[in-house]
Amino acid sequence: MNDVLEITRDNWNLFLASLLDEMNIFVPVNNGYSTEYKLFTSDLENVVYNRPIPVTPLKQFFLPVKENVVINKEIHNKKLIIGIPSCDLAGLDLLDEIYLDERFVDSAYKDNRDHTILIGTDCHDIRENCHCTSYGIEPYPESNADATLAAIDGKMIFTVKSDKGSALFDRCRKSFPVEKPGEAMLKQVQQKRKETKDKLAAQNQHLPDYAATGDLIKRSGEDIWIRHSSTCVSCGACATICPTCTCFLLIDRPDFEKVRQVDACQYPGFERIAAGEDPLRKKHVRFRNRYMCKYVWKPETFKSIACTGCGRCIDCCIGNISKNKIFLEMAANS
């Protein structure tokens, strides 16, 4: 497919406004401190494209923090999500592998996926802890998006990737002028991509890749985990904000109500069983367990990687713990 289209930003906003009666539209908005998804309205200001990582990971649209998976089907309203970075889209590989496994398809997750159109974004800048390219992911979407965008000089450059994306832009053509971008504009898109990749390469030049990180973790001793977990407060933010962590509780309530609620391996008592036994009782063991899961056990079980290099777990850590610094230390001492 990969049809490349150009539309002015003003006409794009008018097109989005024309869709408001039939779907919820989420766009990335600069709130002064960070970027976050907000519901689009016809007069919404501060919409920003091509910024890296909104605070909320994409997974929360498909695996909400709390969701009634039996009764409340109104949560599956049609959605259009715009401005999704490549790291979040790559995270869907693992989520789809788990929740759309043909042996047992999770119907709530599938409904959320089926009712959503995804428009990814090229990242034209990086944050301090971005490291997607270290794990083989480009800073521009290559998979799982229905279309991708790059906003340059008041123009929106879209690449259509799926039937969903094609249907959306067929509608756009009926009411607004949509053109083919010129060669100069396409060169600008490619130049922006190269600049972002160069920044990431310079920032993370010594960071080990995904497979090497798994080997380092397997060979690591206990001391490094005790030391680096000393400031961890077991808040679970690193797991709940991660685009690929999927642990949850299923809570039974009256009237056959079943609520799926996010859980996190960093919470005390996460693995507590009968008679109070808890294999992860010690904080440094829980701490190491998360990295074993992401870099060792998940690759042994699934085809998809379990860390996409978004850096959110570092950004949100109350204890100021950086997994990248841990891995750099391991690499230096290996």
N, C-alpha and C positions, 0 to 999 in steps of 0.2 A: 504494500500500500504506500506508505511513506510519501504522501502527497504534501508538498510544501506550499503554504499559503501566507499571504500578507493582508492584514487589515489594520486600519488606524485604531489607535487606542480609544478614541472617542466613539467610533462605531462599535467597537467590541463592548464597551460599557453599555451602549444602547441595546445591543443584542442580549446581553446578560439581563438587563432590566426587563426585556420582553419575555424572559423565561421564569420570572419570579412567581407567577401564579401556579406553576406546575412542578417546581422542584426547589429544594433548598440549595443555595449556592454559597460555597465557602471560599473566601479569598484571603491571601496573606496580608495582614495589616501591621504597620509599624506603630507600636504603642509608646514609643519614646525610649524604651529600654530593650525591647526585643521584637521579634516578629511572631504573630500569632494568627491562627485562622479565625475569621469572623464571618458571620452571615452577611452576604452582600445585600445592600439596598441601593436604590438608584442614586442616592446622594452621599454614599459612604466615601469618606476621605481617607488619605494615607494608605491606600492600597499599594503594595510594593511587590514587584516581580523580580525574579532572579537573585533574591537574597537567600543565603543558606539557612537551612533548618528552622522552620517555625518551632516554637517551644513544644507544642503538642505533636507527638508522633502520629503518623497516618494510621497506625493500628487502632487507635481509639475510636475511629469511625466504624470499624468492623468488629472490634472487641471492646465495647464501652467499659468503663470502670465498673458499672453495675448495670445489668441487663436482665430483664425477665425473658427467658428464652422460650417460654411456652405461650404466654398470653398476650403480651403487649406488642402485637405485630405492627402497630402504628409507627414504631420506631424505624420501620423499614421504608420510610418515605424516600422518594427519588432524590438523589443528591448529585451535585456537580462540585467537585473539589478541584481548585485551581492553584497552581504554584507549588507542586509537591517536589521536593528535592530527590535526586537519584538515590540517595542512601535509604530514604523511606520506601521508595518503590522497590528497591532491591530486597528490603525486608519482607515484602509480600511473598517472595519465593518460599521462604520457610513457613510463613503462616499458611499459605495455600497448600503446601505439602502436608502440613499437620491437619488442618481443618477441612480440606477438600479431598482427603484420602478416600478413594473410591470404596474402600471397605467399610468406612463409616463417615459419611459426609455430615458435617455440622450444619444443620439447616439454618440456624440463626446467622452464623457467619456467612453462609452462601447467600442468604437473602440480602444481607448488607452489601456484599460484593456485587451481586447481580443488579442492585438498584442504584449503583454509583458509577458515575463517569469520572475518570481521573485524567487531569491535565498536569503533566509534569513540567518542571522548569529547569533550564540551565542555571547553574550557579555562576554568577559573575564576580563573586568574591568568596573568601573563606573566613571561617572563624578560627579562633586560637586552637581549638581542639578537633577541628575537622581532619579526618585521615582516611577518607573513602578509597583513594587510589592505592593506599598501602595494602588494601584487601581486594584489589582487582576491580574496583567499581569506579566508573568514570564520573566526573562531576556534572554530567548531563545524562538525562534518562535514556536508557537503551532497551528497557523491557518494562512490562506491566502497566504502561501508560496508554490511554486511548488517544492521546495527542500530547505533544510537548510544545513549550513556548520559549521564546527569547524576545524580550521587550527592548527595542533599540530605537532611539531617536523618535519616540512617539508612534512607532510602528510595532505591531505584534506579529511575530513570525511563528507560525504553527507548522508542525509536522504531524500529519495524521497517521496514527499507528494501528487503528482497529476499526471494526465495523461500527462500534459505538461512536468513535470519534468521527468517522465519515458521515454518519447520520446527523450528528450535531452540526457539522459544518455545511452539510447540504441545506439545513434549515437556515443557517446564517447567510448563505448565498442568496436565498430567496428575497431577503429584505435589505441586505447591505452589500456594498461593493467589496468583493474579495478578489485579490490579484495574486499573480505569481511574483515572488520577490526577485529583484534584479541581482545580477552577479555581484555587484558591490556590496549589497546587503548580506548575501550569503557568505561573502568573505569576512564581513564583520562578525557574523555568528561564529564562524570557525576560529577567528582570531581571539574572540572572547573565551572560547573553550580552551584554547592553547594557553592563554594567560593564566586561567584558573588552575589548569593542570601543573603549570610551572611553579605556581605559588605553593601548591600542595606538595610537590616533589621537594622543594627547598625546605619547607617546614618540617617534613617527616622523613628526611633523607636517611636517618639512622633507625627508624622504627622497623622492627621485624615484620614480615608479612604474616598472613593468617596461619599458614601451616607451620611456619617457624615458631610463631607464638605458642601454638599448641604443644610443640616439642619442648619449649622452654618451661612451660607450666608443668608438664609431666615430670620434668627432671628437677624441679625446684624443691628446695628444702623448706622446713617449717618456719625457720627464722624470718624469712622475708615476708611471710603472710602475717605473722605475729606483729612485726614492726609496722607494716603499712596499714593494718587494720586497727591500730591503736586509737585512731581518731574517729573510727566508724561509729555512728550512733544507731545503727540498725533501723534506719527510717524506711528503707526499701525504695527510696526515690530512684536509685540507679536502675532497678529492675522494672519499676512501673512505667518509667519514661522511655525505656528501651524499645525500639521498633520491632524487636524480634522476641522478647521475653513473653511467655504465654501462660504462666501459671495462674490458676484461678481456683476459687472455692465454688461449689454448687450448693446453694442453700435451699432446702425445702420449706415452703410456707403453706398455710391453709389454702384450700380451693385449688389444689394442684398447681400452685405457683412455684416455679423454680427460678431462682435468681443466680446468675453467674456473676461473681465478684472477683476483681483482680486480687491476686495474692503475690507474695514476693518471697524468694528464698532467703532474703536477708532479715526477715522478721524472726525474732525469737519464737521458738515453738513451731516453726514451719514444718519440721519433720518429727515433731513429738508424737509418740504413739502410746499404746496401752502401757499402763503402769509407770508412765512418765519417762520412758526411755526416749532419748533424743540424740541421734547420730550427729546432729549439727548444733549441739548445745553450746560449744565453744565458739566465740565470735570469729576467731581467725579461721576456723574450719568452715563456717558458713561463708566467710569471705572468699576463701579459696574455691569453695564448691561452685560459686557462680561462674568463675572463670574456667573451671574444669568443664562445666556444662556448655559454655559458649564456644570454647576452643578445642575441646577434646571429645566430649560425649556426643554433642550434636553432630559434628562431622562424621562420627562413626555410625550414626543412625540415619542421617538425612543427606540428601545431595546438596542442599543449600547451606550457605554459611550462616552463622548465628550472630555475627557482629558485622555491621555495614559501615563502621567508621564515622558515625554521625557526631560522636563526642558528647552527646547529651548527658551521659552518666558522669562525665567529668565536670561539665558545667553545673550540674544540679547538686553535687555532693556537698553536704553540710560540713563533712569532715575534711574537705579540701584534698580528697584522694584522687590521684590521676592514674588510671590504669596504664596509660602510655608511659609514664615515668617508671612504673613498676616493670614494664616489659623492656624498656631501655636499660634499666639496671640489670635485669636478667641477662640481656644480650651482651652487655659489657663484661659481665662476670662469667659468661659461658666458655 
